[in-house]
Amino acid sequence: MRMLCVFVLLLITVLEIGPVPITGLLLIWVVLFRPRWFYNLVMKIYH
């Protein structure tokens, strides 16, 4: 799970170099729709 999180963060970092701000759009989507996978990820991190 930890390696998957690192991989996703690296992917987002590489995509951020391009002209489209991926991180901001992803965070807006998470705040608006509150997906279950994000809640589970936060619970695993703080558990």
Backbone bond lengths (Angstrom), bond angles and torsions (degrees), N, CA, C in turn:
res aa  C-N    CA-C-N  psi(-1)  N-CA   C-N-CA  omega(-1)  CA-C   N-CA-C  phi
1 M - - - 1.455 - - 1.538 110.18 -
2 R 1.315 115.97 -41.20 1.460 119.97 -178.61 1.530 110.95 -64.47
3 M 1.332 116.56 -41.42 1.464 120.20 179.03 1.526 111.45 -65.68
4 L 1.308 117.09 -35.40 1.464 120.70 177.05 1.523 110.43 -64.33
5 C 1.319 117.22 -42.12 1.472 121.02 177.83 1.525 110.82 -63.45
6 V 1.332 116.64 -42.17 1.463 120.03 178.46 1.519 110.38 -63.96
7 F 1.320 117.16 -42.20 1.461 121.29 179.19 1.528 111.46 -61.97
8 V 1.320 116.87 -44.35 1.466 120.80 179.76 1.528 110.48 -64.80
9 L 1.312 117.63 -42.20 1.467 120.51 178.08 1.525 111.62 -63.60
10 L 1.327 117.55 -40.20 1.457 120.50 176.11 1.525 111.40 -64.56
11 L 1.322 116.66 -40.95 1.462 120.95 178.19 1.528 111.05 -62.50
12 I 1.319 116.64 -44.13 1.472 120.53 178.64 1.527 110.01 -64.06
13 T 1.327 117.12 -39.19 1.459 120.86 179.16 1.523 110.95 -63.14
14 V 1.308 117.70 -42.42 1.460 121.12 179.14 1.524 110.43 -67.20
15 L 1.321 117.92 -40.24 1.462 121.21 179.75 1.525 111.83 -69.46
16 E 1.328 117.46 -26.33 1.465 122.11 179.49 1.518 111.69 -64.14
17 I 1.324 117.20 -24.93 1.459 121.29 -179.20 1.527 110.07 -65.33
18 G 1.322 116.69 -28.88 1.455 121.19 179.58 1.520 111.82 -70.68
19 P 1.328 117.13 -179.63 1.471 121.17 -175.25 1.529 115.11 -75.58
20 V 1.343 118.60 -11.49 1.466 121.04 -176.64 1.527 109.31 -101.77
21 P 1.325 118.88 124.93 1.470 121.03 179.25 1.531 111.48 -76.53
22 I 1.311 117.04 91.46 1.460 123.10 -175.28 1.530 112.04 -67.08
23 T 1.312 117.73 -42.70 1.462 121.00 -174.58 1.529 111.59 -62.29
24 G 1.310 116.61 -44.71 1.469 119.77 179.38 1.518 112.13 -62.02
25 L 1.315 116.71 -43.48 1.468 120.41 178.89 1.525 111.51 -65.36
26 L 1.336 116.42 -40.40 1.462 120.19 178.68 1.526 111.03 -63.93
27 L 1.318 117.41 -42.72 1.463 120.57 -179.44 1.524 111.92 -68.01
28 I 1.323 117.26 -37.80 1.468 119.99 175.89 1.522 109.87 -62.06
29 W 1.334 116.80 -42.76 1.468 120.73 179.34 1.529 110.73 -63.22
30 V 1.328 117.64 -42.18 1.468 121.30 179.61 1.530 110.52 -64.27
31 V 1.317 117.25 -41.96 1.473 120.34 -179.19 1.524 110.44 -67.26
32 L 1.316 117.93 -40.84 1.463 120.39 -176.94 1.526 113.06 -72.64
33 F 1.333 117.53 -43.04 1.467 119.63 -171.77 1.520 114.64 -104.45
34 R 1.336 117.84 -13.66 1.466 123.04 178.89 1.535 111.92 42.56
35 P 1.330 116.53 67.46 1.464 119.06 -178.43 1.523 112.23 -65.81
36 R 1.307 115.40 149.68 1.466 121.74 -177.29 1.527 111.86 -61.92
37 W 1.343 117.37 -37.32 1.462 120.74 -178.47 1.520 111.13 -63.67
38 F 1.319 117.57 -32.45 1.462 120.11 179.65 1.527 110.13 -70.89
39 Y 1.304 116.84 -41.82 1.464 120.99 177.10 1.528 110.09 -61.06
40 N 1.323 116.69 -45.20 1.464 120.20 179.19 1.529 111.42 -62.48
41 L 1.316 117.22 -39.83 1.453 121.19 178.85 1.522 111.02 -63.31
42 V 1.325 117.07 -43.89 1.471 120.65 179.10 1.529 110.09 -64.61
43 M 1.320 117.23 -40.92 1.464 119.69 179.12 1.522 111.80 -64.76
44 K 1.339 118.00 -37.49 1.461 120.65 177.86 1.533 110.79 -68.40
45 I 1.326 117.36 -37.71 1.454 120.02 -179.30 1.526 110.84 -66.77
46 Y 1.311 118.16 -43.29 1.458 121.34 -176.10 1.520 114.52 -90.63
47 H 1.329 117.40 1.62 1.463 120.80 179.81 1.463 111.29 -79.95
